[in-house]
Amino acid sequence: MLAALTGRPQGTFASAVKVEGDKAVVTREVDGGLRTVELALPAIVTTDLRLNEPRYAKLPDIMKAKKKPLEVKTPADLGVELKQHIQLLKVEAPAQRQAGIKVDSVDALIDKLKNEAKVI
């Protein structure tokens, strides 16, 4: 959807991405094997789990990270203006479901399905 809204090329489920000048070569896994597509940059690329190997943080590194100061920025600091693009017209609760009917026998069930519901 983002690619359609911005008018940019899209490569999905990438398992390998190489940037070569003003083009990106994206390899993706499909049912029949691997498929490679070449996209003009800038492009939208989504990735597969196999793209990167995860890094596992060690406990000393986690403790060091807790002590580092956290710089908080607002959207205005980054030159971004926030505005609402969607207008909410109304909100309604869904319709209440009607109670079901209990029947005494299979014959009564078949009769109701034939005559009232007209599904048989």
N, C-alpha and C positions, 0 to 999 in steps of 0.2 A: 504494500500500500504506500509506503514511504517513497519507493522508487517511482510509482505512478504519479504521486502528488508533486514530486520534484522534477520529474522528467529525466531521470538519470538511469543508466543501465544498472542491471541487478544480477548478482551472482549469489545463489543460495546454497546452503549446506556445504560450504567450502571445506575441503580437507587439506588443501595446500593453496597458498596465495603467494605469487611473485609479482613484484612491481618492476616493470621494464620501461623506463622512460615515462611516457604519458599513457601507458596501458598497464592493465593488471591482468595477469594470467591466473585464472581460478580453476582448480581441479576439484571436481566433486564426484562423489560416489553415487552411481545410479544402479538400477536393477541389473543391467547387463555388464557392469564393470565400472570403469572410470571415464568421466567425460571432462574435457578441458575446454573452457571458453575464454575468449579474450575480450576484455571490457575496456572502453575508453574511460579515463579518469576525468573527473571525479565520478565514482560509482558507489552503489550500495552493495555491501558484501555481508552475508550472514554466514556463520561458521558452524562446523560440525564439532563434536566432542574430540575427535581425533586430531584437530589442528595443533594443539599445544599439549605439552607435558606439564602437569601441575607442579608448582613449587610448594614444598612443605616447610612452613615456618618452624624454627626451633624456639624453644621456650625463652632463651636469653634474648633473641631478637624480638619476641613479643613483649617482653618486659621493657626493652629499650624503646619500643614504639609507643608504649603507654606514657612514657615520660616526655616525649616530644610535644612541642606546642602545636595546637591545631588552629590553623588560620581560617576564620569564617569570612566568606565573601557573600555579598548580595548579588542578585542578577544585574543591578545597575553598575556594580564594580566591573563587570565583564562586558558592559555595553549591550545588555539584552533588556528589551522591554517586554514585560509580561502583559498579555491581553487575552481576554476570553474569546475563543473562536466558536464555542457551542452555546446555543441559547436553549435553556430548559423551558419548555412550554407548560407542561403539567405532569404531575405524578399521581397515579391512581393505584389503589390496592386491587389485586386480581379479584375476579368474581368469585363469590363463595360457591363451593361445590354443593350440589344437592345430595341429600341423604339417599343411600341405596335402598332397595326393596328386598325384604326377606321372603322367601317362598318356603312352603312346607314340604314340597316334593319335587321330584324331577319332572313329573308331568306338568305341574304348575309352572315350572321354569320354562319348559318347552312352549307351553301355551302363551306365556308373556313374550317370549322371543319371537313367536310367529305373529301374534295379533297386535301387540303394543309397539315393540321395537321394530318389527318387520325386518329382521335380519336373517331369518330362516325361511 
